Amino acid sequence: MADQNQKKQGEDKNGFNPVAAAIAGAVVGATAAVVAGAAVLANDDSRKNVEKAIDEVKGNMADMKAEVEENLAEGKERVTNTANSVKGSFDHGVKDAEKAARTK
C-alpha cells in the first residue's frame, strides 16, 4: 500500500516540481522568441537585415567547411606518413631481431 503522505522526488515543500517548472519556462521562452521573430520579420528593413545576416553565416560556414576539409586532408597525410615510418622502423627492428637470433 502506498503512503499517501509520501512526496515525489524533486518536489519541494510548496508542491512545485522543478522539472515541470523548467519545461513550462522553456515553452514560455520559445513562444516569446517566436513572437519576437515574427515582429522582426514583419518589418521589411529588418527582414532584409536578417536575410543578409543569414547569407553571411552561410558564406562563413562554407569557408569553415573548406578549411576543416583541408586540415583533415593534411592530418590524414601526416598520419599516413607517420604510420609508414613506424612500419618501416618496425620492419627494420624485426629484421635486426631475426638476424641476431640467427647468429646465436
C-alpha positions in Angstrom: 0.0 0.0 0.0 1.4 3.4 -1.0 2.0 6.1 1.7 -0.4 8.9 0.9 1.8 11.4 2.6 4.9 10.5 0.6 6.2 13.3 -1.6 7.6 12.7 -5.1 11.3 13.0 -5.6 12.2 16.6 -6.7 9.1 18.1 -5.2 9.8 20.9 -2.7 7.8 22.0 0.3 5.4 24.1 -1.8 4.5 21.2 -4.1 6.3 22.6 -7.2 8.3 20.2 -9.3 11.4 21.9 -10.7 11.4 19.8 -13.9 7.8 20.9 -14.6 8.8 24.5 -13.9 11.7 24.2 -16.3 9.5 22.8 -19.0 6.9 25.5 -18.5 9.7 28.1 -18.7 11.0 26.7 -21.9 7.6 26.7 -23.5 7.0 30.4 -22.5 10.5 31.3 -23.7 10.0 29.6 -27.1 6.7 31.3 -27.5 8.3 34.7 -26.8 11.1 34.0 -29.3 8.5 33.2 -32.0 6.5 36.3 -31.3 9.7 38.5 -31.3 10.9 36.8 -34.6 7.5 37.4 -36.2 7.6 41.1 -35.2 11.2 41.5 -36.6 10.3 39.8 -39.9 7.1 41.9 -40.3 9.3 44.9 -41.0 10.9 44.9 -44.5 14.1 46.5 -43.4 14.5 44.1 -40.5 13.7 41.2 -42.8 16.4 42.3 -45.3 18.9 42.6 -42.4 18.1 39.1 -41.2 18.4 37.7 -44.7 21.8 39.4 -45.1 23.0 38.0 -41.8 21.8 34.5 -42.8 23.7 34.8 -46.1 26.8 35.9 -44.3 26.6 33.0 -41.9 26.1 30.6 -44.9 29.2 32.1 -46.5 31.2 31.8 -43.3 30.1 28.2 -42.8 31.2 27.3 -46.4 34.7 28.8 -45.7 34.9 26.9 -42.4 33.9 23.7 -44.1 36.6 24.1 -46.7 39.2 24.9 -44.0 38.2 21.8 -42.0 38.4 19.6 -45.1 41.9 21.0 -45.9 43.0 20.4 -42.3 41.6 16.9 -42.4 43.5 16.1 -45.6 46.7 17.4 -44.1 46.1 15.4 -40.9 45.4 12.3 -42.9 48.6 12.8 -44.9 50.6 13.2 -41.6 49.0 10.1 -40.1 49.8 8.1 -43.3 53.4 9.3 -43.3 53.8 8.5 -39.6 52.3 5.1 -40.0 54.6 4.3 -42.9 57.6 5.5 -40.8 56.6 3.4 -37.8 56.0 0.4 -40.1 59.4 0.8 -41.6 61.1 1.1 -38.2 59.2 -2.0 -37.0 60.2 -4.0 -40.1 63.8 -2.9 -39.6 63.6 -4.0 -35.9 62.1 -7.3 -36.8 64.9 -8.0 -39.4 67.5 -7.0 -36.8 66.0 -9.3 -34.3 65.9 -12.2 -36.8 69.5 -11.6 -37.8 70.5 -11.5 -34.1 68.6 -14.8 -33.4 70.4 -16.5 -36.4 73.9 -15.5 -35.2 73.5 -17.1 -31.7 
